[in-house]
């Protein structure tokens, strides 16, 4: 039985459009609403008789004023679209059932049931719609698309999702409204035919403003045919599981621009596409590369000259993509966050083979996990000023390559360092800059994980100067192996580097106790401080400059003038501590007497 509800897909006034196997029927709605019983029972017979009698015109000009004549449009009918706006549903049915010719002033808009599907060019509504198609199309559709001029179909889009369909090739034919903002632009093409017409285009096409772009497989090549200089989208994701998906991108000599991108994520073979991008002025905030096979990064690693990615705020590379860091020019990038993760030893094999170190410039935060911990030994430290350095290795094998090295490596200047798990043993291979003072140092691991440190002799691992509040080494057995100086605002609280007689088991507790005593002394009354200053002025005491404190000649002059003998004893005695809070350089006796000695 003839199903009106199923076949009717659009209407214009009292005329309705019915989709049939052989074509599109345009008839009066009144014919199908007769209530007489005998007509309803013979509906199939009447339809086919009517179809035999219908004239199938070779050409049909579609307008918003359709004649009362019943028309049957087939694949032999050329439908001309000229200075009209039709619904997107009507357009795609005509595209697969008839020969379509697009001329000047044509556009498509959102389909709304129970509304007219055709409007004149001057009455266009330009309502945005979602272009979502996931079916294969016939050869007739491809022929129609080939005949269409570029930028000939006006439209406004909310989102685009074309998956495994040749309709991807219609994209260069669209003239997308500049005022519309596309939320998501998704293309998936598992066969080259799905994007063949797009890749054959010489001129790039514009898609307007897009927030998120996601291309997979052969659709990755479409990015090279898009004009994105002024787009400024938030998220770009490219994924290619086979090399042939991106072979045409690699064949390009000139780089292509992707405009301003906030987050860029490249998967598998699409990782190599980054070498063909022009990113100097893009200002990428978050760059992520993931490669599960060595072949995924072969195209990048074989390059002799490094490529530039411009100013990148955050970099995150996983698995084989870790090796890409050695081919990037990052000196002037100002990276804030660098994260490398490698779950297998093969992921970092190419990096560890390198003889020459690579430079990452000024990086605020570095986080290396698993086998990627070994990458730190290949970094050039001279120009690096790292604010936070975190190494995490939950398994012993993750740091085996680092510990096998005979030579130590320099980490230059680091403000905060956290070594977790087996990564704590890497401290035995590090050399710190002599002027470096760490604000925080955290060593997190059990005795088994830090066994390499425990086998060293006491005070044999030099980690330099550390702020008192940031020193976090929970195991006392581990602390006694370290040589360090705890400071706070210019004041040295504990120095086990020059006083090995101190009980290293209690070093941290001693420093904490001295911090408590210091706070008590700071709470002295204003009266006592003024009295001390007055006495100092009356007696004519001379304050000693810091750089001359340990000058023996100066010591003798002080002794002869004032008769003081407090400076006798070993130089750099940890019991004599500089105090800058008093407004001048003084020596404070931190011995059991707890008295200030002015010189």
N, C-alpha and C positions, 0 to 999 in steps of 0.2 A: 504494500500500500504506500502511496506517495506521502512522505513525511515532510510537511511544511516546516515544522519547527527545526528539523535537523538541517534542511537544505538552505533555508533562508539565512543569509549572512549580512545583508545590508538593505537599506531602503532609501528612496528619494521621493518625497511626496507620497503619491498613491502607487508608485512603482516599486517593485521589490526585485532583489537580485537573488537568484537561486543557483547554487553551485551543483552541477551535475557532472557525470563522468566525462562527457564529451565537450563540455563547455559551460557557459554562463547564460542563464535564461533571464531576460528582463521582461516582466509582465506586470499587469495591473493587479494590485492586491485584492480587488473586489472579486476576481475570478475564483480565488481560493477561499473565499469566505461565504460562499453560497451555502445555505443551510438545507437545501432540498436533498432528500435522502437518495434519490436515484443518481444525482450528480456525484455525491460523495462515494457511492458504491462503485461508480465507473470512473473514478479519478485517474487511475493508471491508463485506462483506455483513452480517455479524453486527452491526457497529457501527451501520449505518444502520437496520437492523431494530430494534435496541435503542433508538435515538434516537426512532423513530416511536412506540414503546410507552412511552417515558418520560413521566412527568407533569411538566409545566412549571408549577411553582407560582407564583401571582401574588405571594406573599410568602414570604420565607425568612429565618429567624433564624439567623444564623451563630454557632455555639458551638464550644467546644473538644471537645465530644462529639457527633460527627456520626452520624446514624442510618445503618444499613446500606442503606437505600433509595438506589437510584441516582437522582440528581437532575441535571436539565439546566437551568442558569440562563441566561436570555436577557435582552434589553433590556426585556422586559415583566415581569421579576421584580424586585420590590423587596427588596433584601437589607438587613436591619437589622443594624447593628454596635453592640452594647450590652455594655459591661463585658467586653471581650475585648481581647487584643493579638494582632495578626496581622503577618505579615512584609510588608515594604514591597512585595515583588513581587506577592503575592496581592492587596494593596490596590489597586494600580494596574491590575491585570487586571480586577478587579471594577468598578473605576471606569469603564472603557471598554466593558465588556460588559453591565453590568446597571444597574438603578436603585438607587443606594446611599443609605441613610439612616443618618446618624451620630448616635448618642445618647450618653448619659452614660458616662463611664469607658472610652472607646475610645482606643487608641494603636496605633502601628505601630513595628516594630523591624527590625533587620537580618535579611536573609534568609540562611539557612544551608542548603545542600543536605543532604539526608538527615536533617534535623531537622524536628520538627513545626512547622507554620507558624501554629498557633493555640494560644493559652494563655489561661487565665482571668485576670480582672483582678487577682486576688490573687497570681498567679504571674508577673506581667510581669517581663521581663528588662531592658527599657529599654536595649538595646544600640544604640550610635550607628551610623549608616550614612551613606553618601554619597548625596545626592539629586542625581542627574545624569540629565537628560532633554534631548534635542535633537530631538524630533520633534513634528510638529503633531498635534493631538488632535481627536476628533469633537465634534459638538454635544452628544452625550449626556454627555460628560465635563464640559462647561461647565454643563450643567443640574444635574449632580450637585454640582458645586462651589458653585453658587448656593444650593442648599438647605442646605448645611452651616452650622451656627452658627459664629461666630467662636471661635477658640481651642478647638475641639472635638476636635482630633486631637493627642494627646500623642505626642511623639517626642524623640529625641536625635540630633543631626546632627554628622557629622564635617566635611562640606563641602557646599556647594550650587552647582550649575552648571545653570542652566536657560537654554537658548538657543533663541530663536525657537519658543516653545511656549506655548500658552494655560495650561499648568500653572503658570505664574508666578502666576496668580490664586488658587492654593490657599494661598499664603503666609499671608494673614490668618487662615486656618482652622487653622493649626498652633499647637499649644501646646508650644513648644520648652522642653525641660528647662533650668532655670536653671543647673544644674551643668555642662552641656556647653559646650565651647569649639569654635566653628566656625572651622576654619583658613582657608577661603576662601569667600566669598559672591559668586558671579558671576551676573549677569543680563544677557541680551542680548535686545532686543525690536525688531525691524525693522518691526513692525506694531503699531498701537495696540491691536488686539484682544488682543494678548498680555498686556497689563497693564490692560485696561479695568476689570475688576472690582476690582483693587487701588486704582486711582485714584478709583473711586467710593466707597470706604470713607471714612466720616467719622472714625472712631476709629483712632488709630495702633496698629499691632501690634508686638509685641516679638519680637526674634530672638535674644535672649540675648547671650552674649559672642562677639564676632567679631574675628578678627585682621586679615583683609583683605577689603575690599569693592570690587567692580568692576562698575559699571553702564554699559551702552552704549545709545545711541539712546533709544527711548521708555522704557526701563527706568530712565533717570535720574530720572523723576518718582516712582519708587517710594521714593526716599530721603525724600521729604516725608511718607510715610505710615508711616514706621518710628519706633518709640520707642527713641532711641539715647542718652538723657541719661546713663545709667549704664553704657554699654557699654564705652567706652574701647578702641577698636580702633587698630591700628598704621598701617593703610594704607587710604586712600580714593581711588579713581580713578573719575571721571565723564567720559564722552566722548559728545558728541552732534554728528553731522555735519550735521543739518538743524535749522532753527529750530523747526519744529513738534514736535520731540522734547522741547523744554523750555518750550513756550508756556504750559502749565498751571502750571509752576513759577513763571514770571514773573507769572502772574495772581494769585498768592497775595499777600494783604496782610500777613499776619503772618509773621515769620521762623520758621524751624524750626531745632531744635537737633540737632547731630550728635555731641554728647558729646565725649569726649576723643580727639583724633586726633593721631597723631604725624606722619604724612606724608599730605598732601593733594595730588592731582594732578588738575587740571581741563583738559580738552581741548576746543578748538573752541567750539561754542555753549554748552557746559557751563561755560565761564568765567563767564558771566553769573549762574550759580546762586550764586556766592559772595556776591552782594548780598542774597540771600534767607536766608543762613545766620546763625545767632546764634553767634558765635565768641568772644565776650568772655572766657568762662571755659574755653575748650577747650584752650588751651595748645598750639597747633599748633607742632611743631618744624620742619617742612619744608613750605613752601607753594610749589607749582609751577603756573604757568599757561602754556599753549601755545595760540596762536591763529594759524592760517595765513591767515585772511581778515579784512578790516576789519569785516565784518558780525558776526563772532564776538564782538566786544567792544562793539558799538554799544549794547547794553542797559546796559552799565556806564558808558560815556563820556557818555551823555545824562543821567545823574544829576547833580543840582545839589549835593546835600550829600554829603560823603565818608562812606564806611562804615568801620566798625571791624572789624578781624580779631583783636583781642586781642593777647596776647603771642606773637609768632612768632619763632622762633629763626633760621630760614633762609628767604629768599625768592628764588625763581628764576623770572623771567618771560622768555618767548621770543617773538620776532616781534611781532605786533600786541598781544600781551598786555603789552608794555612800557608802553603807555599807561595801563594800569590803575593803575600806581603813583601817578599824579596824583590818583586818586579815593579813595585810601586814607588813613585817619587813623592815622599811625604815630608820633605824638609820644611816646606812653607805651608803645610796644610793646617797646622794647629789642631791636631786631633785631641779631643778631650777624653775619649774612652776607647781603648783598644782591647778587644777580647779575642783570644784564640783558643780553640778547643779541638783536640785530636784524640780520638778514642783508640787509635791503632798506631803502632810504631812506624808503619809505612807512610802514614800521613805526613810525617815531618822528616822523612829520610832525605829528601832533596834539600831541605833547608839545612840540616846538620852536615851535609856534604860540603857546603859552601866554605871556601877558605876565607874570602873577604867578608867582613861584617857589613850589614846593611843599616841604614839610618832611618829612624822613624820621626826625627825632629822632636819638637816639644810636645810631649804627651802628658796629659793630666793624670789619667788613670790607666793602668795596665792590669789585665787579669788573664793569666795563662792557666789552663786546666789540662789535666791528664798528661799525655805525651807532649803537649805544646809547651810545657814548662822548659824543655830543653832549648826552645827558640831564644830564650833570653841570653844564652851564651853567644849567639850570633848577631846580637845587636851592637851597633856602634854607640858607645855611651858619651862621647865627648860633648855633644851638643844637647844631650837629653837632660831635662829637668822634670823628673817624675814626681807627681804629687802623691799618688797612691799606687803601690805595687802589691799585687796579690798573686801568689802562686799556690795552686791546689793540686795535690797528687794523692789520690786515695790508695794507690797500689805502688809497691816497691819498683816495679818495672818502669813506671812513668819517669823516674829520675835516674835510672841506671846509666843512660848515656851521658848525663851531666857528671855524675860521680866518677865515671871512668876517665874523664879528661885529666891530663896531668897538670895543665896550666889553669890558673884561676882566671876569672873574668871580672871586669870592673862594672859596677852598677852606677857609678858616678854619683849624682845627687838625687836622693830620694827623701821625701818628707815623711811618708807613712809606708810601712812595710808589714805585710801579713803573710806568713808562711804556714800552710795548713797541711796536715797529714805528712806523708813522706817528703813533701817539698821542703820541710824544715831542714833536711840534711844539706840542701843546696847552699845554706849559709856558710858551709865549710869551704866553698869554692868562690865566694864573693870577696871582692876588694872594694872598700868604700873610700870615697874621696876624703882627704884629711880634714877639709873644712866643712864637711857635711854634718848637720845636726838633725836627726830624725825626731819628729814630733810624736810619732807612734811606732812601736815595734811589737808585733804580736807573733809569738811562736806557739802554734796550737797543734799538739800531737802527744801521743802516749810514748812510753819508753821504747816500745818496739819500733814505732815509726821514726823516732829520733835516735836510733841506735848508733848511727854514724857519728853523731855529735858526742854521745856518751863515751865513745872509744878514744876521743881526743883527750889530751892532758889539760889540766886546769889552766884557765886564762890564756888559752891558745887561739881562740877564735875572736879576732878583733872586729867589733861592729861599730866602733866609734862612739859619738856623743848622742844621747837620747834624752828627750824630755821626760821628767820624772813621772808625770801623769799618764804618759803613753806607753810605759814599759810593762809589757804583759808576757812574762815567761813563767808559767805556773810551776814547772818541775824544778825543784831546788838542785837536783843533780845536774840538770841542764844549765842552770844559771852559773854554776861554778866553772863551767867550761868556757864561758864567754868572757871577753875583756871589753868593758864598756865604761862610759862616764855618764852619770845621771845628772842633768842640769835642769834649772828652771829660772827663766828670766835673768840669764847671766850668772846665776849662782850654782856652783857645783855642790851637789848634796852627797854624792858618793862616787868614789873613783877607785875602782878595784884594779885599774891598770898599773898604779904605782904603789899600791899597798897590798901585797899578796898575803900579809899576815891577817887581814880581815877574814872573818868567818864567812865564806861565800854562801853558806847555807842561809845566813841571816841577812845578807846584803840588802835585799829588797825591804825587809822589815826595818832595818836600821835607817834606811833612807826615808821611809814613811814616818818613823818616829821623829826624825829631824825636821821633817816638814811640819809636824804638829807643834814642835817647840818653836819653830820659826813663826808660826801664826800667833803663838802666845806672846812672843816678843814684840810683834807688830802692834799688839793691843796695849802697849805701854801708854801711860797717860801723857797728855800734852805738856803738863808741868815738868815731868821728868826729862822729856826731850829738850825743852827750852833750857832747863838748868844745865844740861850737858853741853848744849851749844854755847851758853854764856861762859861756862868754865873753860871751854875750848878757846874762846876768843881772848879771855883774860890771860891765859897761860901762853898765848901766841903759838899754839901747836901748828906745825906744818903738815899738810896732807900730802901723801905720797902718790904720784901718778902710777896708774896700773902697770904700765910697761916697765917701770923701774923698781917694782916691789922686790923682785928677786935678784936685783943687782947687788952683789956683795959690797961694792964700794959704797953704795947708798946706805946699806945696812950699817956699815961702820960709822958713817957720818951721823946717822940717827942716834947710834949708841953714845957717841962722844957728846952730842948736844943735849940729849934728854936722859941719858943713862938707862935707856930701855934695852932689855936683852931678850925680848920675846921672840925674835926672829931666828934665834939659834936653833939648830936642828937640821934635819935633812930637807933639801929643797923639794918643793912641790909636795910638802907634807899635806895629806888630805884633811888634817885637822884645822888648817888655816884656809878659810874660804872667803872669796870676794863677795861683798854685799853692795849692790848698786842702789838698793832702795833707800839708803841713808843719804843720798844726794851727793856723795863723794866716794872715792875709792878708799876703803878701809879694810883692815884685816879683822876677821871675826874668829875668835877662838871657839871652836865647836867641841872642845874637849869636855871632860866631865864637869869643869867649873862653869862653863856656859857664860863667860864674861866677854865683853867687847874690849879690844885693845886698840887704842888709837895711836897712830904714829905720825 
